[in-house]
Amino acid sequence: MLTDRIALDAAYGIILLLTACAATGIVVCTLQTFLTVRLFRSRPRRVCPADAPPAQSPLISILKPVSGLEDSLRENLESFARLRGVRYELIISIADDDDPAIGVVKPALEAFPKGVARLIVGRGRRTANPKIERLIAAAAVARGDIFFISDSNVRVSPDDIARTVSEFNDPNVGCVSNIFIGEGARTLGALVESLYLLIFVVPGNVLAAWAEVPCVVGKSMALTRRLCEKLGGFEAFGQMLAEDQSIAVATKEAGYKVALSPIIVRNVIEKRSVRQAIQRQVRWGKLRFSFSKLVYSSEFLVNPFPMALLACMTSRLFVPRYFAALVAGTIFAFAHRLIQSTLLMYSSRTSITKLALILVPLQDLIQFASQVVPYVSKEVNWRGFRTRLGPNSLILAAADNPGLSREYAPSVLSST
């Protein structure tokens, strides 16, 4: 009898906790959506009245690390050939001569004006983080006043870079990052990943910026050369797997602002399996977990539907009298997420099909399950690079990257 009473009290406690978390999550998601839509509406129409940049404008060095073939790689690269309102150079950095991406990059260089784009091949200074290797090699030949880091699966519109770097008109800004959304999904996994970016990553970044908490995803980000050198160059972040977030934290610690640009760039995601989409969510979760377990745990609050569903299921098993009320609460949480997703779709002008909204509850459940994994595992597999994470994404073991001091002289191929 006493055991039954204890079990019933425990069920009451679990239902109350889950319901409170779901209710709090609905409030937080509402705030996120409001802030995100407001940010999107603040996007400037133009930076310069003409295509030509002012003669005194800073030179932007766009550093683009490339490894392997991404979806629509050539089209992604060529989108940077149409930039306007900014003086820039594009430096594509690839580690090995046998990388299949070279066969795509070389013809893409022909789309650029003479001398604007270059391909460098060679590992440069070895670091534990392969992406940092590529950035070090690119920065070594860069001439710009601003380093603009752009991943190979990013596609931009002609004004995006000029609008983004306009944030540096505030001399207190040291680092700027872009919001990015998925584009081009052709498979179920690609749709799930695009939804993850739209309804979790984007509003999460906006909420962090509003709270003045450094939160940067290095898909598309910029920092001044002066700040980069002050922080010790890219080499200072070679032991961190989340070099983007590490740079953001170091920027704030150095007394500079970390700005979130309202300019949206496109992360081209055409073909992904559901497994690959889940693996990405797990990997990013482990990175965030390594920086702050408390902040990471609070992320469960921005996913109210699974919490409400769990409360409903617990009631059905142990406290049936509340089941009907909790079913109504679960339906409300589900409807709220659909409304939130719809608002984010329209305000971001994403190309995700509206039919993808039916996948929102699936994405919420996948995300909830994925968020549990970092509590039991620190192992990360990033494009075949396997490592174990320490605090702040410190790379503790990288069997595939043994030598950290060998240097190479990169070869250079320029646009003609």
N, C-alpha and C positions, 0 to 999 in steps of 0.2 A: 504494500500500500504506500509506504513512504517512498519507495523507489519510483512508483508511478507518479507520485506528486512531484518529485524532483525532476523527472523527465518532462512533465507537463509545464513546470515552471521554466525549464530550460527552453522548451519550444516557444513559450510566450516571449521569453527574452530574445530569442533569435528572430522571431517575427517582428517584434518591436524594433530591434536594431536594423533589420533589413528594410523595414518600412520607412524608418527615419532616414536611412541612407538614400533610399529611392526618392523621398520627398526633397531632401537636400539637393540631390542630383538634378532634379527637375528645375529647382531654383537656379542652380549654378549654370546649367545648360541654357536657361533663358537669358541669363546675364552674358554668357559667352556669345550667344547668337546676336543679341543686341549690339555688343561691342564689335563683333565681326562685320555685321551689316553696315554699321556706322563707319568703320574703317574703309570698307569697300567704296562707300559713297563719297569718301574724301579723296579718291584718286584724282590727281590732276589730269587735265585734258592734254596739255602740251607743256613742254619745258622751254623750248626755243621756237621763235616764230618762223624759223627757216630750218631746212635740213642741215645746213652747214653749222658746225659748232663754233662758238666764239673763239677767237685766236688765243685768248688768254686762259681758256679752260684747261683743266689738268688732263694729262694723258692717263687713260685708263688701261691697265694691263689686265686683260681677261685671261686668267690661268685656267686651263681646261685639262684636268687629268683624264686620260682615256685608258681603259683596260678592257679589251675584248669588244665584241660587237653588241651594241645596244639596239633596241628597236628604233628604226628610222634614223640611224646615226647620221647619215649624210644630210638629211633634211634638217636635223637638229643643228648641225654645224653651220650649214648654209644660212640658217636664220640669223646668224651673227654677221653675215656679210651685208645685211640690209639695215644695219644700225644707223641712226641719224641723231643729230644734236649732241654728239660726243666725239672727242678725239680718242681713238683706241687702237690697241694692238691685240691680236689673239695669239696666244701661245698654247699649242696643243702638245701635251707631254705624255709620251708613251715609254714604257720601260724597256721593251725588247723588240729586236728587229723582226722576230717571227710573229708578232701580235697581228692577228687577222684584221684588226681595225685599221692598220696602215693602208691597206688596199682601198679602204673607204675614205680615209682622211685625205690622201693625196689628190684625188679628183675633186674633193670638196674645196680644197685650197684655191682651185681655179676660179671660184665664185667671188673671191675677195679682190679688192684693189691691190695693186702691186705693193709689196712690202708690208702689208697690214697683218697677214697671218703667217705663222711659222709652226712647223712641226719639229719637235726635238725628240730624239730617241736615245735612250741610255738611262741607266738607273740613278746616276748622281750619287749623292751621299746616302748610304744605307741607313734606314731607320726601322723601328719595329712596325710602324704604321705605313703600309704601302702607298696610301694616298699622299702622305706627307713627303715621301720620296719624290713623287711626281711634282709636288708644289715647290719643293726645294730646287729641283732641276729647272722648272719654269721660271721661278723668281730670279735665278742666277743670270738669266739673259733678259729679264723684263726691264723696261725703261720707264714705266709709269709711276705716277705719284700715288695712284690708288691700285691696290690689288683686288680684282674682282674674280672670285672663285666660282666656277660654274661647272657642274657635273655634265658628263657626256650625254645624259638623257634629258637635258633641259633644252627647251625651245623658247625663244623670246620673240616679241613683237619689236618693230623698229625703234620705238621710243622707250622701251623698258629700262635699258641701262642708264640713259640720260636721266630719266625720272628717278631711278633708284639712287644714283650717286648725288642727286640734288640734296639729299639728306645731309651731306657733308658741308652744306652751306652753313650749318651750325657747327662752329669750331669745336664744340664739346663732344660731338659725335665721333666715335672712333671706329665703330663697326655697324654695318647695316645688313640686314637679311631680308630676303623676299619671302612672301607667302607663295606657296606653289600647290598646284592641284593636278590631279591625274588627267591625262588626255589620251584618246585613241584606243580605249579598252576594247578588245575583241574576244576575250575569254572570260569565263566566270571568275577565275582568280584575279585577272586584271581589274574587273569591276569591283571585287571585294577590296582590293588594294586602293583603288581610286576613292571608294567610299571611306576607307580608313583615313586617307589624307584629308578628305573634305569635312567629315563630321567629327574627327578627333584631333588630328594634327593641326589643322588650320585654326579652329577656335581655341585650342590649347595654347598655341603661340600667341594669339591675340590677347587672351586672358593674362598670360605671363607678362606680356609687354605692358598691359594696363596696370598690373601690380608692380611693375618695374623690377621684375625678376628676370635675369638673363636666360634666354631660351632661344637658341639658334640651331637651325638645321642647315648644314653647309651645302645644301643642294644649290643654293644661289645666295652668295654673301660677299660682302666687300669690307675691306679695312684699309686704312691709309698705310702707305709704306713707312711713314715715320713711326706710327704706332707699332707696326709689325717688327721693326728694328728695335724699338724700345722694349718689346716683349721678348726679344731674343731671337727673332726670326721664326720661320716655320720649324726650324730645328728644335726649338724649345718644346714643341708639342709632338715630337716624334715617338714618344712612348705612350701617347694617349690614343685610344682607338676613336673616341669621340672628339676629334681635334676641333670640330666646329664649336661645340659647347665649351670646351676648354678655353678656346680663344675668347668666347663671349665672357666667361667668368673672369679671365685675366684682364680683359678690357675694362670691365667695371672696377676691378681691384686697382687698376692703374689710374682711376679717376675719370674715365671717359664714359659717355653714354653708349648704350647698345640700342639701336633704333630698329623698329620693324617697319619696313616700307609697305605702303598699301598696294604697291604694284604686284600683280600676280603673274608669275611665270608658269610655264607648262612642263610638267614632268611626264614625258611620253611613256606610257605603259600600255603596250599593245597585247603582249602575250605573257601571261603568268598562269601557273597552276595554282590551285587553292593552297596547296602545300607551300609553295614559294611565298604566297601572300602571308600565310600564317608565320612562316619562318622570319619574314621581315618584321612583323609585329613583335615577335618574341625577341629578336635581336635588338630592336630599338628599345624595348622594355628593359632589357638587361642593362643597356647603356644608361638609361635614365635612373634605374635603380642604383647603379654604382655611384651616382652623384648625390642622391638623397633618398634614403628609404622612406622618410616621413612624407616628403612631397610626392614620391611615387605612389605611396599607399593612398594618398588623398585623391589620386586619379580615378579610383573606383567610383567616386562621387559623380563624375561626369558621364557615367554610363548607367542611368537609372533603370532601364528596362530589365536587365538580368537580375538586379536586386529585387525589383517588384515581383518578378517571376518566381524567384526563390522563396520569397515570403509567401506567395500564393501556394506553392507546392508544399511548403512546411505546414501551412495551415490545413491543407487537404489531408495530410497524413496524421496530424496530431491535434489540431484545434479546428474542426470542421465548421464551428459556429461563425467564424470570421471569413470563411472561404469566399462567399459571394462578394463581400465588400472588397476583399483583396483582389479578386478577379477584376472588379471594376477599376481598382487602382492600377492593375497591370495593363488593362486596355488603355487607360488614360496615359500611362507612361509610354506605351507603344505609339499612341496617336501624337503625343508630344514630340517624340523622336522623328516621326514622319514630317511633322510641321517644321521642325528645326532643319531637317535635311533639305526640305523643299526650299526654305528661305535661303539656305546657304547655296543651293544649286543656282537659284535665279540671281542672287546678288553677286555671285562669283562668275556668272555666265559660263559655267562649266559645260563641257560637251558630253558629260555623262547622261545617258538616256534616262528619261523620267521613269521608265519601267524598272530601272535599277533600284528605285525606292523600295521595291518588295524585298530587296536583299538587306535592307537596313537592320532588321532584327537578327538576321544571320550574322552580319558583321558585328553587331553588339555582343552576341554570344561568343563569337570567335575571339573578340578583343578581351572579353571578361576572362575566358579560359587562358588566353595568352599572357595576361597580366599576372597570373599566379606563378608562372614558370620561373621568373627571376628569384623568387624566394627559395628555390630548391636547386638552381643551377646557375653557374657563372661562366659556363663555356659558350663561346661565340664562334660561329662559322660565317665569315663574310667573304663571299666569292671564292671559296676554297681556302681562305686564310683563317686558320683555326687558332684560337687563343683563349686564355682564361683571364677574366677581368678582376682588377683590384679596385681600390677607391678611385673615383673620378675617371673611370674607364682606363685606368693604368693597365697596360699590357704586361701580364705577369709571365706568360709563356707563349712563345711564337715559334713553334718547331719548324714552320715553313720559311722562316726568315732569320737564319742563324747569324750571319755576319752583319754587324751594325756599324762598321767603320770604313769598309772598303768604298772607294770612290771611283767613278767613271767619268770620262769626258763625253758629254752628249753630242751627237751629231745634229746638225740643224738643216731643215729643208724649208725654204721660204716660199710664199706665194709668188707667182710670176705675173 
